[in-house]
């Protein structure tokens, strides 16, 4: 299950990866918090079921969160991937899918959390930034880290060129580690993800 809010290039990378049976995962559905986005069109073009759950259709965020959790549960996913999903999931969602929901953030956590990772990295003047795949918790980009990739900041970068460079690496990271999480048992031990918990040697 993948949730998106925008162009869906991360989703597309996962769709492409899933075409190889050896990848070991299948996208059961794609959900969004808004209509008319390319992310949903990508899913539709590949025959993947979609749904939209808009905050504006609910009295408050808590009610939206319950509805989103219901939508996701209807597809019975093993793993939920937030791929450019620009909303925070809430307590009702995490009660059902905590520990098996991952998000990707275009910065090297714990630096530059929030909606503007590339902009904030550029403004700070860092020379290396990157992307972080993490298990979603109740904070903003704070959960246990699954993987990170480093990306150089070039002198002539603007937010767009930097974000595009990050996204190229981010997509590869997402494909590699989501595949691993789909194929191999894992457990969350404090802030660490441990794979193969049943296979010590
Ligand atoms: C990604 O960089 C993601 O980390 C950020 O927004 C971007 C989404 O891109 N939150 P896309 O919709 O997958 O193309």
Boltz pocket constraint, residues with backbone or C-beta under 6 A from the ligand:
constraints:
  - pocket:
      binder: B
      contacts: [[A, 4], [A, 5], [A, 6], [A, 7], [A, 8], [A, 9], [A, 10], [A, 11], [A, 39], [A, 83], [A, 84], [A, 85], [A, 104], [A, 105], [A, 106], [A, 163], [A, 167], [A, 170]]
      max_distance: 6.0
